[in-house]
Amino acid sequence: MSETSLDRETVEEYARWFRALADPTRIRIMRFLGGRADPVPVGEIVAHLRLNQSTVSHHLKILHTARFLTRRRSGASIRYAVDPRCVTEFPSAADLLLGAPIRSLREPGAG
């Protein structure tokens, strides 16, 4: 697939996704939340990472803006979870950029 086959909007979105993951703390957050079945309060993420809340909140905002995370208010706290769409869309974007054939999630061995 040639570079010109991607429209400008798609290229810009992919760039936002990769920039959002271009930080070790954000990768740690994604790894932590990726293993959780339920949305996690910010305080639990802060405790796990052993960083101050303002630092964690900054990184959560970036990941949420890039659509890697969902957030919802629960009482006085905000809970974050991995956006299920990124689980399917991001690997396809990486495959597309690297020239790998894009597999359907229904294909054996996919996902």
Contacts in CASP RR format, 6 or more apart in sequence:
PFRMAT RR
TARGET T0000
AUTHOR 0000-0000-0000
METHOD contacts of the structure
MODEL  1
MSETSLDRETVEEYARWFRALADPTRIRIMRFLGGRADPVPVGEIVAHLR
LNQSTVSHHLKILHTARFLTRRRSGASIRYAVDPRCVTEFPSAADLLLGA
PIRSLREPGAG
1 96 0 8 1.000
1 99 0 8 1.000
6 14 0 8 1.000
6 96 0 8 1.000
14 93 0 8 1.000
14 97 0 8 1.000
16 65 0 8 1.000
16 66 0 8 1.000
17 66 0 8 1.000
17 67 0 8 1.000
17 68 0 8 1.000
17 86 0 8 1.000
17 90 0 8 1.000
17 93 0 8 1.000
19 66 0 8 1.000
20 26 0 8 1.000
20 62 0 8 1.000
20 63 0 8 1.000
20 65 0 8 1.000
20 66 0 8 1.000
20 68 0 8 1.000
21 27 0 8 1.000
21 30 0 8 1.000
21 68 0 8 1.000
23 59 0 8 1.000
23 62 0 8 1.000
25 49 0 8 1.000
25 51 0 8 1.000
25 55 0 8 1.000
25 56 0 8 1.000
25 59 0 8 1.000
26 59 0 8 1.000
26 62 0 8 1.000
26 63 0 8 1.000
28 49 0 8 1.000
29 45 0 8 1.000
29 49 0 8 1.000
29 56 0 8 1.000
29 59 0 8 1.000
29 60 0 8 1.000
29 63 0 8 1.000
30 63 0 8 1.000
30 68 0 8 1.000
30 82 0 8 1.000
32 40 0 8 1.000
32 45 0 8 1.000
32 48 0 8 1.000
32 49 0 8 1.000
33 40 0 8 1.000
33 45 0 8 1.000
33 69 0 8 1.000
33 80 0 8 1.000
33 81 0 8 1.000
33 82 0 8 1.000
34 82 0 8 1.000
36 81 0 8 1.000
38 79 0 8 1.000
38 81 0 8 1.000
39 70 0 8 1.000
39 71 0 8 1.000
39 72 0 8 1.000
39 74 0 8 1.000
39 79 0 8 1.000
39 80 0 8 1.000
39 81 0 8 1.000
40 79 0 8 1.000
40 80 0 8 1.000
40 81 0 8 1.000
41 74 0 8 1.000
41 77 0 8 1.000
41 78 0 8 1.000
41 79 0 8 1.000
42 53 0 8 1.000
42 56 0 8 1.000
42 57 0 8 1.000
42 60 0 8 1.000
42 77 0 8 1.000
42 78 0 8 1.000
42 79 0 8 1.000
42 80 0 8 1.000
43 53 0 8 1.000
43 56 0 8 1.000
43 77 0 8 1.000
45 56 0 8 1.000
45 60 0 8 1.000
45 80 0 8 1.000
46 52 0 8 1.000
46 53 0 8 1.000
46 56 0 8 1.000
49 56 0 8 1.000
60 69 0 8 1.000
60 71 0 8 1.000
60 80 0 8 1.000
63 69 0 8 1.000
63 80 0 8 1.000
64 70 0 8 1.000
64 71 0 8 1.000
64 80 0 8 1.000
67 83 0 8 1.000
67 85 0 8 1.000
67 86 0 8 1.000
68 82 0 8 1.000
68 83 0 8 1.000
68 86 0 8 1.000
68 90 0 8 1.000
69 80 0 8 1.000
69 81 0 8 1.000
69 82 0 8 1.000
69 83 0 8 1.000
70 80 0 8 1.000
70 81 0 8 1.000
70 82 0 8 1.000
70 83 0 8 1.000
71 78 0 8 1.000
71 79 0 8 1.000
71 80 0 8 1.000
71 81 0 8 1.000
72 78 0 8 1.000
72 79 0 8 1.000
73 79 0 8 1.000
88 105 0 8 1.000
91 111 0 8 1.000
92 102 0 8 1.000
94 100 0 8 1.000
95 101 0 8 1.000
95 102 0 8 1.000
95 103 0 8 1.000
96 102 0 8 1.000
103 109 0 8 1.000
103 110 0 8 1.000
103 111 0 8 1.000
104 110 0 8 1.000
105 111 0 8 1.000
END
